[in-house]
Amino acid sequence: MMVDPAMEPYARLKGRLRFTASDSALRLHIKRPHAYRPVPHLDPALRARLQSALQRPDLKPTTRAKIEAVLGRKNEPQETLCPK
């Protein structure tokens, strides 16, 4: 089956597009995906323990990355987190 290159931008809309016709009007209904961002709910005591654990110089990089992921931090270079 050949895909018309001119119709390529509309392929993404195919699943989200509906229409209704009334008299001489054609109404298009587009389902928009909503932006869902889960709000992290950490116990304040657990958050404090994880932030305290990040201060340890002997922490493995994999463990540090997991803690940062839970806390929502971006991966920063090791030098900024643990100055030598």
C-alpha positions in Angstrom: 0.0 0.0 0.0 1.5 3.3 -1.1 1.2 6.3 1.3 0.7 9.7 -0.3 3.5 12.0 1.0 1.1 14.9 0.9 -1.1 13.2 3.4 1.6 12.3 5.8 0.9 15.2 8.3 -2.7 14.0 8.6 -1.8 10.5 9.5 -1.1 11.5 13.1 -4.6 13.1 13.3 -6.4 10.1 11.9 -7.1 8.5 15.3 -8.0 11.7 17.0 -10.3 13.3 14.3 -14.1 13.0 14.2 -16.6 15.1 12.3 -20.2 15.9 12.3 -22.3 17.4 9.5 -25.3 19.6 10.0 -27.0 21.4 7.1 -24.2 22.9 5.1 -21.6 22.9 7.9 -19.0 20.4 8.6 -17.6 20.4 12.2 -14.3 18.8 13.0 -13.7 17.5 16.5 -10.1 16.9 17.4 -9.3 14.9 20.6 -6.3 16.6 22.1 -4.0 14.5 24.3 -3.8 16.0 27.8 -0.5 16.7 29.4 -0.3 14.4 32.4 2.4 14.9 34.9 2.3 12.8 38.0 3.1 14.8 41.1 5.6 12.9 43.2 4.3 12.4 46.8 7.2 11.4 49.0 7.0 11.2 52.7 8.9 14.2 54.1 11.1 12.0 56.3 12.0 9.7 53.4 12.8 12.8 51.2 15.1 14.0 54.0 16.8 10.6 54.2 17.4 10.5 50.5 18.8 14.0 50.4 21.0 13.1 53.3 22.2 10.0 51.4 23.2 12.1 48.4 25.8 13.8 50.7 27.7 10.6 51.2 31.0 10.5 49.1 31.1 6.7 49.0 27.7 6.4 47.2 27.8 4.3 44.1 26.9 6.1 40.9 24.0 3.8 40.1 22.6 4.4 43.6 23.1 8.1 43.2 21.3 8.1 39.9 18.3 6.2 41.4 18.0 8.6 44.3 18.2 11.6 41.9 15.5 10.1 39.7 13.2 9.6 42.7 13.9 13.2 43.9 13.3 14.5 40.4 16.7 16.0 40.0 18.5 16.0 36.7 21.7 14.1 36.4 24.4 16.6 37.3 28.1 15.9 36.9 29.6 14.3 40.0 31.9 17.2 40.6 29.0 19.5 41.4 27.4 17.1 43.8 30.5 15.9 45.6 33.3 18.5 45.4 36.8 17.0 46.0 
